[in-house]
């Protein structure tokens, strides 16, 4: 297979591959999806050939994203994504709880979205500062 990319497109592809592999493998410990690691290694191995040698390094015989790449801001994008997903899921879970986990259909969908929006607004303004758990109940 041949794929023609500009240097900028290849650099963006490295970001996408790293983010995807991070999402798939970062929490798997020894149960990693090795085929995704192999694709990441293959693409980062091309970085030096494409004039980007600082983006990859050799670690235990494998080509991996370099420390410079990993510490260069890619994790800020991952953290932003994780925060958004966390708050979206939390808002929906709390909204459904408030509605006694009623099945959602056209009769109560507007109420659900309104509650979700209210929680999202709260989280945007205060984060989790106003979430309290009563451990005495």
ABEGO torsion letter per residue (X at the ends): XBBBBBAAAAAAAAAAAAAAAAAAAAAAEAABBAAAAAAAAAAAAAAAAAGBAAABBBBGGBBBBBAAAAAAGAAAAAAAAAAAAAAAAAAAAAAAAAAGGBBBBAAAAAAAAAAAAAAAAAAAAAEAAABBBBAAX
